[in-house]
């Protein structure tokens, strides 16, 4: 009985590490999708001042829908929707900064703001992509190690 409980604990920690690595991957995919959205917004801003809500609605993303971004966007706006996403603080800051200026600037200033945001997101995305393999190994190894330590101590 004791070995069974310890085995369950071992696998719980192992799967916890695997889950944490998958969470990091989802954050990476979400950031990538938001970068696409910002680039799309930049391509849609023109001299005719197309309504931003129309731009959001014409961008289809199943990943953003699953994350609740699209729903929150309609309820509490761009900044509020960004705050509810599971992202790193720097990406949230950059996106919220963009959100605070949306619709407040001339078309050329808005385009420049979007371009700055897209550049910052691209840098954050590159950093996250390079760190992901290390984090993945760390989370899985940590879960495996903690599970093994508890298993060994329990025996």
N, C-alpha and C positions, 0 to 999 in steps of 0.2 A: 504493500500500500504506500509506504513511504517513498519507494523508488518511483512509483507512478506519479505521485504528487510532484516530486522533484523533476521528473521528465516533463511534466506539463509546464512547470515553471521555466525550465530550460527552453522549451519551444516557444513559450510566451515571450520571453526576452528576445529570442532569435527573430520571431515574427514581428515583434515591436521594432527591431532594427530594420527589417525589410520594409515595414510600413513607413518608417521615417524616411527611408531613401526614396520610396515611391512618392511621398509627399513633396520632397524636394524636386522630383521630376515634374510633378504637376505644377509647382510654382514656376519652374523653368518654362513649361509649355504655356502657362498663362501669361507670363511676361512676353513671350514670343508673340502671342496672339494680340496682346495690347500694343506691341510695337507695330504690328500689321494695321491695327485700327488707327493709330496715330498717323502712319504713313498714308493710309487711305483718306483720312481727314484732310491731310495736306494736299492730296491730289484733287480733292473735291472743292476746296475753298477757291472761289473765283471772284471776279469783280461783281458778280450779280448777287453776292451775299446769300448763297443758298442757306437755308435754315439748318442749324447744327443738328437739330433733332431728326431732320430728314436724312442727314449724313449718317447718323448713328443707326437709324432704322434700316438704311440700305446696306449696311455692313452686316453680313450674316456670319455668326460664329457660334457653333454648337458648344465650344469650350467656354466661352464667355457666358452663354446662356446657362450652362450647368453651374457655373460659379456664382450665378445670381446677379451678374453685372447688369445685364439688360433690364431685368425687373427693377433693380434699385435705381438704375438710370432714369427710368420713368417716374419713380417715386420721389427721389431726393437729389437728382442731378448727378453730374459727372463726378464732382469731388466726393460726394457721399458714397457713390457707387465704388469709387476707387478705394476709399477707406475700408470698405467691407471685404476687400479682396485679401487673400493670403499671399502677400508680396513682401519683399524686403523694404525696409524703411526708405532707402534712397529712391527706389523706383516709385514708391507711393508719394514721396515728396515732389519728385519731378512731375508726376501726373497730376497731383493736386495743384501744383503751381500753374500748369497748363489749364486745368479746369477753372482756376480763378480768373483767367483772362479770356476764356472762351466767350465770344460774342461781344466783348468789351473794346476790341481794338479794330483798327481799319483792316481791310483784307490783307494788305501787304505785311502789316505788323503781326496779324494773326498767323499768316503763313510762316513768318520768321520764328514766332513762338513755337509753332508746331515742329518746325525743323530742329530747333534747339532741343525740344523734348525727344524727338525721334533719335537724335544723336546721343543724348544721354541714355536713353533706353537701350540703344544698340551697344553702348559701352557696358552697361549693367548686364545685358544679356550675354555678351562675350565673357565677362567675368564669371557669371553664374555657370555658363557652360564649361568653362575651364575648371571651376571648383567642384562641379557635380560628381565626377568620378571619385575624387578624394573623399567628399562627404559621404557618398554611397558606401565606399569601403569602410569608412569610419563608423557609420551607423550600424552596418551589418556586423562588423568585427566587435563593436562595443556590445551589441545585443548578444552575440555568441559568447563573448568573454564573461559578461555578467551572468548569463544563464549557466555557463560551465562552472563559475565560481560558486554560485548558490548550490548547484548540483553536487559539487565536490564537498562543500562544507556540510551539506545535509546528509551525506553518506556517512 
